[in-house]
Amino acid sequence: MLPTAPTPDRTLPLYRRIAADYAHAMAMGTLQVGERMPSVRELMRRHGVSLSTALQMLRHLEAAGHLEARQRVGYFVCDPRDGALAPPSEPDLSQPVEGLDPAHFIGINAHISLLLEQGRQAQVHTDVGGCTPPAALFDHAHLNRVAAGLLRAHPTLLVHGRSLLANQGNHPDFQQAMARHALASGVRVAPSEVLATTGNSEAVSLALAAVASPGDMVAVESPTYYGLLQVVESLQLQTLEIPCSPRTGISIEALELAFQTQPRLKAVVVVPELQMPLGARMPDAHKARLVALCAAHGAALIEDDSYGLFVESEQPVKPLKAWDTTGQVIYCQAFNKSLAPGLRQGWMNGGRWHGRVQMLKFAQSRNTQTLGQLIVAQVLGSPAHQRSLAKLKQQLRRQREGMARLVARFFPLGTRLSLPPGGLCLWLELPAGFSSAALFDAALAQGIRIAPGSMFSNSGRYAHCLRLACTHPVNAEMEEVCRTLGAMACGQMGQGVRG
């Protein structure tokens, strides 16, 4: 029997709730260091869960430092190397970021561009700032065979000066494939309502241009992906940060208050699954409330669903669009991270603004190249791609867990960490007074690129945070990189070098 644990958070995945019970038992001494954990089969029987859930629970405890895996023997309770890292702190979710004048966002584009340019000009040997998986994690041989087959079947595909297709360059095979792909997750769109895009940046930019005019306000998650902040400023829109929980995503209560006090709030942009950079997953009940709230206020809800394919869950992942009955949700999805980074192929449905989105797309960039559409149409959902995606997710999970252990080992005491159920990165929150900007400069001088918290907001609230990519193998070289970063961070905080 496990000792009485705190009331479980029902918004967490089942494996996290079970893991929390065992972590509590270890903290109470019911399970002691050196004791062997029940076998996977016993855990499945005891908790009535699947093999996948039992393994996720064990791996989660291992990543937190509570368990040690011994090959062919099992899992054993151990002392967390330096104490399991707490998750990032919860912000005040009751209101938009306090005291933030939207005008403060003027200049964020220049700030982000400067940091990116510094990274490009430096002699970088390890980039843990960017979040694109390396080529080695993709099945390039299969993609090459598909591309070669398509070019044999359409030998003049690359030499047409303009698209010969109807519907403004959207290939019907691609449209059909995306509509079928969306249907599997509860989203119903007609093939004719699928618009091919060049990645998600173009899709979100088109969506914002379609629903808002210069001077209008856009609500974004805080923190949020820096590319979105650049797009908003380039369109001469104002940004309002809405606090985001590292567990459940954007605060609906704070957003509701924003609608009541900001008459020019025209759009909300969210990443409901594996929010970038926190890794939060929005519960289905929150998704339904968010869609209803935006519909009630006539605001566009722009959904970036690029990371939903990375979620590790036994339950189907339903996008916000699955709750949309009025066309209020503009749905955007890209396959840069999950299928082929080199193609930058994406698609969108503009909801009730779809006609205007199509017009803007044609005016700004004309047609999306056809080869990428045909490759994605043929590959997405195929058995070969399913195997490749499963392998990619498995490798990324190992790398996330490995990076989490290295952070716990080397970074300053008091560091907090997100360990999301999927995705490409970790969000680190260091003790107050830490400067991720100073670490960025010091690390770049050592050939290491990170992503400081200032890139993900202009409020100053994340100066002590940073995003750490988990796209590289966790080997001896990566251990040395984390040791170096940790030593510099500890030195900045006046702590002794750890590890």
GUFI-936380 format. One record per residue (C-alpha): residue number from 1; residue in three letters; x, y, z. Coordinates in nm, 3 decimals, padded with zeros to 5 digits. Layout:
<rs>
R  kefi  kekol     east    north       up
R   NUM    ala        X        Y        Z
...
</rs>
This chain:
<rs>
R  kefi  kekol     east    north       up
R     1    met   00.000   00.000   00.000
R     2    leu   00.113   00.353  -00.076
R     3    pro   00.093   00.621   00.192
R     4    thr  -00.176   00.883   00.153
R     5    ala  -00.059   01.129  -00.109
R     6    pro  -00.179   01.479  -00.189
R     7    thr  -00.496   01.495  -00.397
R     8    pro  -00.386   01.416  -00.754
R     9    asp  -00.417   01.675  -01.026
R    10    arg  -00.669   01.521  -01.268
R    11    thr  -00.545   01.739  -01.552
R    12    leu  -00.214   01.548  -01.555
R    13    pro  -00.171   01.236  -01.772
R    14    leu  -00.241   00.909  -01.590
R    15    tyr   00.125   00.804  -01.587
R    16    arg   00.218   01.133  -01.416
R    17    arg  -00.048   01.079  -01.147
R    18    ile   00.074   00.727  -01.076
R    19    ala   00.435   00.848  -01.073
R    20    ala   00.342   01.118  -00.821
R    21    asp   00.207   00.849  -00.584
R    22    tyr   00.533   00.656  -00.601
R    23    ala   00.743   00.972  -00.562
R    24    his   00.540   01.050  -00.249
R    25    ala   00.599   00.698  -00.119
R    26    met   00.973   00.745  -00.169
R    27    ala   00.966   01.080   00.007
R    28    met   00.783   00.920   00.303
R    29    gly   01.033   00.634   00.320
R    30    thr   00.775   00.370   00.231
R    31    leu   00.991   00.287  -00.069
R    32    gln   01.355   00.305   00.030
R    33    val   01.678   00.359  -00.160
R    34    gly   01.797   00.036  -00.317
R    35    glu   01.453  -00.125  -00.317
R    36    arg   01.342  -00.280  -00.642
R    37    met   01.029  -00.143  -00.807
R    38    pro   00.748  -00.378  -00.911
R    39    ser   00.791  -00.525  -01.257
R    40    val   00.620  -00.367  -01.555
R    41    arg   00.373  -00.654  -01.563
R    42    glu   00.294  -00.609  -01.194
R    43    leu   00.244  -00.234  -01.242
R    44    met   00.005  -00.303  -01.529
R    45    arg  -00.196  -00.544  -01.311
R    46    arg  -00.186  -00.329  -00.997
R    47    his  -00.302  -00.008  -01.164
R    48    gly  -00.504  -00.151  -01.451
R    49    val  -00.295   00.032  -01.712
R    50    ser  -00.135  -00.052  -02.044
R    51    leu   00.227  -00.141  -02.106
R    52    ser   00.289   00.207  -02.250
R    53    thr   00.152   00.383  -01.939
R    54    ala   00.356   00.164  -01.703
R    55    leu   00.675   00.232  -01.899
R    56    gln   00.604   00.606  -01.918
R    57    met   00.559   00.615  -01.541
R    58    leu   00.891   00.438  -01.479
R    59    arg   01.077   00.657  -01.727
R    60    his   00.927   00.970  -01.576
R    61    leu   01.052   00.870  -01.230
R    62    glu   01.390   00.782  -01.378
R    63    ala   01.416   01.120  -01.549
R    64    ala   01.333   01.290  -01.219
R    65    gly   01.618   01.100  -01.054
R    66    his   01.399   00.876  -00.834
R    67    leu   01.479   00.549  -01.012
R    68    glu   01.783   00.383  -01.160
R    69    ala   01.740   00.141  -01.450
R    70    arg   01.962  -00.167  -01.436
R    71    gln   01.986  -00.360  -01.759
R    72    arg   01.797  -00.693  -01.753
R    73    val   01.723  -00.649  -01.384
R    74    gly   01.466  -00.370  -01.350
R    75    tyr   01.422  -00.034  -01.182
R    76    phe   01.554   00.048  -00.836
R    77    val   01.481   00.337  -00.601
R    78    cys   01.770   00.578  -00.568
R    79    asp   01.844   00.916  -00.419
R    80    pro   01.769   01.185  -00.676
R    81    arg   02.113   01.307  -00.770
R    82    asp   02.052   01.652  -00.641
R    83    gly   01.682   01.637  -00.561
R    84    ala   01.413   01.608  -00.825
R    85    leu   01.368   01.940  -00.998
R    86    ala   01.038   02.114  -00.933
R    87    pro   00.833   02.222  -01.234
R    88    pro   00.831   02.589  -01.340
R    89    ser   00.635   02.808  -01.102
R    90    glu   00.273   02.889  -01.175
R    91    pro   00.216   03.253  -01.270
R    92    asp  -00.077   03.462  -01.155
R    93    leu  -00.341   03.332  -01.393
R    94    ser  -00.612   03.578  -01.296
R    95    gln  -00.516   03.867  -01.522
R    96    pro  -00.298   03.966  -01.819
R    97    val   00.066   04.040  -01.746
R    98    glu   00.047   04.327  -01.501
R    99    gly   00.159   04.670  -01.611
R   100    leu   00.256   04.566  -01.964
R   101    asp   00.184   04.841  -02.214
R   102    pro   00.140   04.687  -02.561
R   103    ala   00.359   04.966  -02.696
R   104    his   00.650   04.803  -02.514
R   105    phe   00.656   04.540  -02.785
R   106    ile   00.784   04.790  -03.038
R   107    gly   01.146   04.684  -03.088
R   108    ile   01.105   04.318  -02.991
R   109    asn   01.172   04.222  -03.353
R   110    ala   01.505   04.406  -03.347
R   111    his   01.600   04.248  -03.012
R   112    ile   01.525   03.895  -03.134
R   113    ser   01.695   03.952  -03.468
R   114    leu   02.008   04.078  -03.291
R   115    leu   02.028   03.766  -03.075
R   116    leu   01.975   03.538  -03.376
R   117    glu   02.240   03.723  -03.574
R   118    gln   02.487   03.700  -03.285
R   119    gly   02.434   03.325  -03.287
R   120    arg   02.484   03.301  -03.663
R   121    gln   02.808   03.498  -03.659
R   122    ala   02.965   03.315  -03.365
R   123    gln   03.176   03.002  -03.399
R   124    val   02.915   02.765  -03.254
R   125    his   02.996   02.398  -03.208
R   126    thr   02.678   02.307  -03.015
R   127    asp   02.339   02.469  -03.065
R   128    val   02.094   02.398  -02.784
R   129    gly   01.894   02.709  -02.871
R   130    gly   01.725   02.595  -03.192
R   131    cys   01.457   02.325  -03.188
R   132    thr   01.473   02.157  -03.528
R   133    pro   01.563   01.786  -03.510
R   134    pro   01.883   01.698  -03.698
R   135    ala   01.869   01.521  -04.033
R   136    ala   01.983   01.192  -03.879
R   137    leu   01.649   01.154  -03.700
R   138    phe   01.448   01.146  -04.025
R   139    asp   01.402   00.870  -04.282
R   140    his   01.566   01.062  -04.565
R   141    ala   01.601   00.749  -04.781
R   142    his   01.224   00.698  -04.789
R   143    leu   01.161   01.067  -04.858
R   144    asn   01.414   01.060  -05.141
R   145    arg   01.247   00.756  -05.299
R   146    val   00.908   00.925  -05.285
R   147    ala   01.046   01.247  -05.434
R   148    ala   01.223   01.060  -05.713
R   149    gly   00.908   00.865  -05.794
R   150    leu   00.702   01.182  -05.811
R   151    leu   00.951   01.350  -06.043
R   152    arg   00.948   01.045  -06.270
R   153    ala   00.569   01.057  -06.280
R   154    his   00.567   01.435  -06.333
R   155    pro   00.891   01.510  -06.522
R   156    thr   00.809   01.878  -06.586
R   157    leu   00.697   01.950  -06.230
R   158    leu   00.998   02.169  -06.145
R   159    val   01.011   02.370  -06.466
R   160    his   00.662   02.517  -06.479
R   161    gly   00.688   02.892  -06.430
R   162    arg   00.349   02.898  -06.264
R   163    ser   00.110   02.643  -06.124
R   164    leu  -00.119   02.480  -06.380
R   165    leu  -00.353   02.373  -06.100
R   166    ala  -00.688   02.519  -06.020
R   167    asn  -00.764   02.658  -05.673
R   168    gln  -00.460   02.887  -05.662
R   169    gly  -00.189   02.624  -05.664
R   170    asn  -00.329   02.389  -05.399
R   171    his  -00.283   02.037  -05.533
R   172    pro  -00.601   01.832  -05.497
R   173    asp  -00.405   01.530  -05.373
R   174    phe  -00.260   01.743  -05.094
R   175    gln  -00.596   01.894  -05.007
R   176    gln  -00.758   01.551  -04.991
R   177    ala  -00.477   01.409  -04.779
R   178    met  -00.489   01.698  -04.529
R   179    ala  -00.868   01.680  -04.496
R   180    arg  -00.841   01.307  -04.429
R   181    his  -00.553   01.361  -04.184
R   182    ala  -00.754   01.625  -03.995
R   183    leu  -01.062   01.402  -03.977
R   184    ala  -00.866   01.148  -03.773
R   185    ser  -00.830   01.407  -03.495
R   186    gly  -01.190   01.525  -03.503
R   187    val  -01.148   01.819  -03.742
R   188    arg  -01.389   01.833  -04.035
R   189    val  -01.281   02.043  -04.331
R   190    ala  -01.360   01.995  -04.697
R   191    pro  -01.060   01.939  -04.926
R   192    ser  -01.141   02.267  -05.101
R   193    glu  -01.100   02.444  -04.764
R   194    val  -00.735   02.336  -04.730
R   195    leu  -00.477   02.602  -04.815
R   196    ala  -00.114   02.495  -04.863
R   197    thr   00.141   02.716  -04.685
R   198    thr   00.515   02.749  -04.649
R   199    gly   00.548   02.640  -04.288
R   200    asn   00.352   02.779  -03.996
R   201    ser   00.505   03.126  -03.990
R   202    glu   00.333   03.208  -04.318
R   203    ala   00.007   03.054  -04.197
R   204    val  -00.005   03.254  -03.873
R   205    ser   00.099   03.572  -04.054
R   206    leu  -00.181   03.526  -04.308
R   207    ala  -00.431   03.456  -04.032
R   208    leu  -00.339   03.771  -03.840
R   209    ala  -00.344   03.986  -04.152
R   210    ala  -00.689   03.853  -04.238
R   211    val  -00.852   03.930  -03.902
R   212    ala  -00.675   04.240  -03.770
R   213    ser  -00.568   04.584  -03.890
R   214    pro  -00.267   04.794  -03.780
R   215    gly  -00.322   04.912  -03.424
R   216    asp  -00.545   04.619  -03.330
R   217    met  -00.447   04.395  -03.041
R   218    val  -00.348   04.029  -03.043
R   219    ala  -00.342   03.813  -02.730
R   220    val  -00.051   03.569  -02.708
R   221    glu   00.065   03.317  -02.453
R   222    ser   00.331   03.426  -02.206
R   223    pro   00.595   03.304  -02.270
R   224    thr   00.549   03.240  -02.640
R   225    tyr   00.751   03.146  -02.949
R   226    tyr   00.965   03.443  -03.047
R   227    gly   00.880   03.409  -03.416
R   228    leu   00.521   03.498  -03.334
R   229    leu   00.630   03.819  -03.162
R   230    gln   00.824   03.912  -03.474
R   231    val   00.523   03.849  -03.698
R   232    val   00.290   04.055  -03.479
R   233    glu   00.521   04.355  -03.477
R   234    ser   00.587   04.332  -03.851
R   235    leu   00.209   04.361  -03.908
R   236    gln   00.198   04.672  -03.685
R   237    leu  -00.029   04.501  -03.435
R   238    gln  -00.018   04.538  -03.058
R   239    thr   00.058   04.240  -02.837
R   240    leu  -00.104   04.154  -02.506
R   241    glu   00.056   03.876  -02.303
R   242    ile  -00.176   03.631  -02.131
R   243    pro  -00.010   03.423  -01.856
R   244    cys   00.038   03.059  -01.936
R   245    ser   00.044   02.768  -01.690
R   246    pro   00.325   02.516  -01.751
R   247    arg   00.062   02.245  -01.698
R   248    thr  -00.259   02.362  -01.865
R   249    gly  -00.162   02.643  -02.101
R   250    ile  -00.317   02.985  -02.148
R   251    ser  -00.525   03.130  -01.864
R   252    ile  -00.883   03.152  -01.980
R   253    glu  -00.973   03.370  -01.681
R   254    ala  -00.707   03.628  -01.770
R   255    leu  -00.813   03.618  -02.135
R   256    glu  -01.174   03.678  -02.037
R   257    leu  -01.069   03.985  -01.841
R   258    ala  -00.871   04.106  -02.142
R   259    phe  -01.179   04.084  -02.362
R   260    gln  -01.371   04.294  -02.110
R   261    thr  -01.106   04.568  -02.094
R   262    gln  -00.949   04.573  -02.444
R   263    pro  -01.200   04.665  -02.717
R   264    arg  -00.941   04.629  -02.994
R   265    leu  -00.855   04.268  -02.903
R   266    lys  -00.924   04.092  -03.233
R   267    ala  -00.734   03.764  -03.217
R   268    val  -00.585   03.506  -02.982
R   269    val  -00.290   03.290  -03.089
R   270    val  -00.227   02.966  -02.899
R   271    val  -00.031   02.641  -02.915
R   272    pro  -00.263   02.411  -02.719
R   273    glu  -00.048   02.097  -02.742
R   274    leu   00.312   02.108  -02.614
R   275    gln   00.304   02.485  -02.592
R   276    met   00.625   02.647  -02.706
R   277    pro   00.835   02.690  -02.495
R   278    leu   00.666   02.556  -02.177
R   279    gly   00.549   02.223  -02.317
R   280    ala   00.205   02.260  -02.157
R   281    arg  -00.092   02.051  -02.273
R   282    met  -00.431   02.219  -02.260
R   283    pro  -00.701   01.991  -02.113
R   284    asp  -00.999   01.923  -02.338
R   285    ala  -01.232   02.108  -02.101
R   286    his  -01.014   02.419  -02.134
R   287    lys  -01.013   02.384  -02.513
R   288    ala  -01.392   02.384  -02.523
R   289    arg  -01.407   02.690  -02.293
R   290    leu  -01.148   02.878  -02.499
R   291    val  -01.331   02.818  -02.827
R   292    ala  -01.661   02.927  -02.671
R   293    leu  -01.503   03.240  -02.520
R   294    cys  -01.354   03.358  -02.848
R   295    ala  -01.677   03.285  -03.033
R   296    ala  -01.874   03.486  -02.775
R   297    his  -01.650   03.789  -02.833
R   298    gly  -01.622   03.748  -03.211
R   299    ala  -01.243   03.712  -03.193
R   300    ala  -01.039   03.486  -03.416
R   301    leu  -00.875   03.194  -03.236
R   302    ile  -00.559   03.108  -03.428
R   303    glu  -00.439   02.757  -03.347
R   304    asp  -00.082   02.646  -03.412
R   305    asp  -00.096   02.266  -03.404
R   306    ser   00.258   02.191  -03.519
R   307    tyr   00.349   01.994  -03.205
R   308    gly   00.038   01.782  -03.157
R   309    leu   00.200   01.500  -03.353
R   310    phe   00.473   01.479  -03.087
R   311    val   00.239   01.423  -02.791
R   312    glu   00.297   01.095  -02.610
R   313    ser  -00.052   00.993  -02.507
R   314    glu  -00.276   00.690  -02.523
R   315    gln  -00.575   00.915  -02.591
R   316    pro  -00.630   01.079  -02.931
R   317    val  -00.515   01.442  -02.939
R   318    lys  -00.800   01.674  -03.034
R   319    pro  -00.714   02.022  -03.167
R   320    leu  -00.916   02.328  -03.070
R   321    lys  -01.064   02.315  -03.419
R   322    ala  -01.254   01.999  -03.320
R   323    trp  -01.477   02.216  -03.096
R   324    asp  -01.533   02.485  -03.359
R   325    thr  -01.890   02.508  -03.490
R   326    thr  -01.891   02.870  -03.609
R   327    gly  -01.566   02.899  -03.808
R   328    gln  -01.404   03.101  -03.529
R   329    val  -01.088   02.887  -03.521
R   330    ile  -00.819   02.935  -03.784
R   331    tyr  -00.627   02.608  -03.788
R   332    cys  -00.258   02.599  -03.884
R   333    gln  -00.032   02.294  -03.902
R   334    ala   00.317   02.241  -04.040
R   335    phe   00.536   01.933  -04.079
R   336    asn   00.876   02.103  -04.046
R   337    lys   00.962   01.923  -03.724
R   338    ser   00.781   01.592  -03.769
R   339    leu   00.825   01.491  -04.133
R   340    ala   01.076   01.692  -04.340
R   341    pro   01.236   02.018  -04.219
R   342    gly   01.370   02.092  -04.566
R   343    leu   01.024   02.109  -04.723
R   344    arg   00.869   02.360  -04.481
R   345    gln   00.531   02.229  -04.591
R   346    gly   00.221   02.326  -04.400
R   347    trp  -00.148   02.392  -04.442
R   348    met  -00.425   02.595  -04.289
R   349    asn  -00.798   02.641  -04.280
R   350    gly  -00.911   03.001  -04.233
R   351    gly  -01.249   02.928  -04.078
R   352    arg  -01.497   03.204  -04.160
R   353    trp  -01.208   03.416  -04.288
R   354    his  -01.088   03.149  -04.535
R   355    gly  -01.173   03.350  -04.847
R   356    arg  -00.979   03.650  -04.725
R   357    val  -00.685   03.430  -04.623
R   358    gln  -00.676   03.282  -04.974
R   359    met  -00.678   03.629  -05.127
R   360    leu  -00.392   03.746  -04.905
R   361    lys  -00.192   03.430  -04.975
R   362    phe  -00.214   03.481  -05.350
R   363    ala  -00.137   03.853  -05.322
R   364    gln   00.171   03.800  -05.104
R   365    ser   00.335   03.478  -05.222
R   366    arg   00.124   03.334  -05.503
R   367    asn   00.134   02.952  -05.513
R   368    thr   00.304   02.712  -05.275
R   369    gln   00.544   02.483  -05.462
R   370    thr   00.380   02.159  -05.571
R   371    leu   00.652   01.900  -05.505
R   372    gly   00.637   01.947  -05.128
R   373    gln   00.260   01.913  -05.133
R   374    leu   00.280   01.586  -05.325
R   375    ile   00.552   01.444  -05.100
R   376    val   00.355   01.517  -04.784
R   377    ala   00.033   01.388  -04.939
R   378    gln   00.199   01.057  -05.019
R   379    val   00.409   01.016  -04.704
R   380    leu   00.187   01.146  -04.421
R   381    gly   00.005   00.860  -04.254
R   382    ser   00.188   00.590  -04.448
R   383    pro   00.325   00.291  -04.252
R   384    ala   00.680   00.407  -04.324
R   385    his   00.606   00.753  -04.183
R   386    gln   00.429   00.610  -03.879
R   387    arg   00.738   00.403  -03.801
R   388    ser   00.966   00.702  -03.860
R   389    leu   00.755   00.929  -03.636
R   390    ala   00.743   00.668  -03.359
R   391    lys   01.120   00.632  -03.375
R   392    leu   01.163   01.011  -03.371
R   393    lys   00.938   01.049  -03.065
R   394    gln   01.118   00.767  -02.883
R   395    gln   01.458   00.923  -02.947
R   396    leu   01.338   01.267  -02.844
R   397    arg   01.197   01.126  -02.520
R   398    arg   01.533   00.968  -02.435
R   399    gln   01.706   01.297  -02.510
R   400    arg   01.460   01.505  -02.305
R   401    glu   01.501   01.274  -02.007
R   402    gly   01.879   01.268  -02.048
R   403    met   01.898   01.646  -02.067
R   404    ala   01.675   01.675  -01.759
R   405    arg   01.918   01.457  -01.563
R   406    leu   02.212   01.669  -01.675
R   407    val   02.033   01.989  -01.572
R   408    ala   01.957   01.840  -01.231
R   409    arg   02.320   01.740  -01.198
R   410    phe   02.498   02.056  -01.311
R   411    phe   02.268   02.360  -01.287
R   412    pro   02.230   02.581  -00.978
R   413    leu   02.027   02.472  -00.679
R   414    gly   01.673   02.603  -00.709
R   415    thr   01.651   02.545  -01.083
R   416    arg   01.303   02.446  -01.200
R   417    leu   01.233   02.243  -01.510
R   418    ser   00.950   02.138  -01.739
R   419    leu   00.955   01.775  -01.855
R   420    pro   00.667   01.763  -02.104
R   421    pro   00.510   01.443  -02.243
R   422    gly   00.661   01.498  -02.586
R   423    gly   00.829   01.771  -02.784
R   424    leu   01.169   01.914  -02.857
R   425    cys   01.280   02.122  -02.560
R   426    leu   01.291   02.191  -02.188
R   427    trp   01.201   02.521  -02.024
R   428    leu   01.433   02.611  -01.737
R   429    glu   01.348   02.857  -01.463
R   430    leu   01.652   02.953  -01.257
R   431    pro   01.652   03.133  -00.921
R   432    ala   01.561   03.502  -00.908
R   433    gly   01.850   03.727  -01.000
R   434    phe   01.987   03.494  -01.266
R   435    ser   02.042   03.652  -01.609
R   436    ser   01.993   03.423  -01.908
R   437    ala   02.114   03.712  -02.128
R   438    ala   02.449   03.705  -01.948
R   439    leu   02.462   03.326  -01.986
R   440    phe   02.385   03.365  -02.358
R   441    asp   02.689   03.592  -02.404
R   442    ala   02.918   03.376  -02.190
R   443    ala   02.806   03.053  -02.357
R   444    leu   02.841   03.197  -02.707
R   445    ala   03.200   03.285  -02.628
R   446    gln   03.251   02.913  -02.554
R   447    gly   03.086   02.804  -02.880
R   448    ile   02.750   02.712  -02.723
R   449    arg   02.424   02.874  -02.832
R   450    ile   02.123   02.887  -02.599
R   451    ala   01.785   03.064  -02.621
R   452    pro   01.753   03.320  -02.338
R   453    gly   01.414   03.391  -02.184
R   454    ser   01.405   03.747  -02.318
R   455    met   01.338   03.605  -02.666
R   456    phe   01.001   03.467  -02.557
R   457    ser   00.849   03.782  -02.410
R   458    asn   00.905   04.154  -02.384
R   459    ser   00.773   04.180  -02.030
R   460    gly   01.102   04.112  -01.853
R   461    arg   00.936   03.829  -01.660
R   462    tyr   01.160   03.558  -01.808
R   463    ala   01.504   03.712  -01.776
R   464    his   01.593   03.425  -01.541
R   465    cys   01.464   03.154  -01.779
R   466    leu   01.594   02.979  -02.088
R   467    arg   01.487   02.723  -02.343
R   468    leu   01.712   02.421  -02.385
R   469    ala   01.674   02.213  -02.701
R   470    cys   01.671   01.833  -02.673
R   471    thr   01.739   01.759  -03.037
R   472    his   02.094   01.623  -02.996
R   473    pro   02.210   01.287  -02.857
R   474    val   02.286   01.295  -02.487
R   475    asn   02.643   01.167  -02.501
R   476    ala   02.978   01.262  -02.350
R   477    glu   02.996   01.578  -02.561
R   478    met   02.650   01.691  -02.451
R   479    glu   02.738   01.614  -02.090
R   480    glu   03.039   01.844  -02.122
R   481    val   02.821   02.117  -02.276
R   482    cys   02.576   02.097  -01.985
R   483    arg   02.863   02.088  -01.737
R   484    thr   02.999   02.409  -01.893
R   485    leu   02.660   02.582  -01.894
R   486    gly   02.592   02.470  -01.538
R   487    ala   02.930   02.593  -01.415
R   488    met   02.874   02.935  -01.571
R   489    ala   02.523   02.954  -01.426
R   490    cys   02.645   02.848  -01.080
R   491    gly   02.923   03.106  -01.097
R   492    gln   02.673   03.377  -01.182
R   493    met   02.460   03.276  -00.880
R   494    gly   02.759   03.257  -00.646
R   495    gln   02.719   02.881  -00.604
R   496    gly   02.997   02.629  -00.625
R   497    val   03.035   02.415  -00.937
R   498    arg   02.811   02.109  -00.917
R   499    gly   02.833   01.757  -01.056
</rs>
